[in-house]
Amino acid sequence: MHKILAFSILGMGLTGAVLVISVPLLFNTPIGNVLKIVIAGSTTVFVIFAISALVFRRRLDEQAKKEDNLVK
C-alpha cells in the first residue's frame, strides 16, 4: 500500500512537470492539436493520481488507527 501511495505521488509530480513545461507552448504552438491532446491527457492523469493519493492516504490512516487500537 505504501508503494502504491509513493508511485501515485511520483506520477502526480511527473505529470505536473509535463503540464508546467507544456503550458508555455500553448502561446506559440508549433504542433497545434497534438499539444492540446497531450495537455488534456496530462491533466486527466494528474487528477487521477491526485485523487488516488488522497484515497490511499486515507486508507493508510484508517489502517494505522486500527493497528493502534489493537495494540492498546
Long-range contacts (C-beta under 8 A, 24 or more apart in sequence): 1-56, 1-59, 1-60, 1-63, 2-60, 4-52, 4-56, 5-53, 5-56, 5-57, 5-60, 8-49, 8-52, 8-53, 8-56, 9-49, 9-53, 11-45, 11-49, 12-46, 12-49, 12-50, 12-53, 15-42, 15-43, 15-45, 15-46, 15-49, 16-46, 18-42, 19-43, 19-46
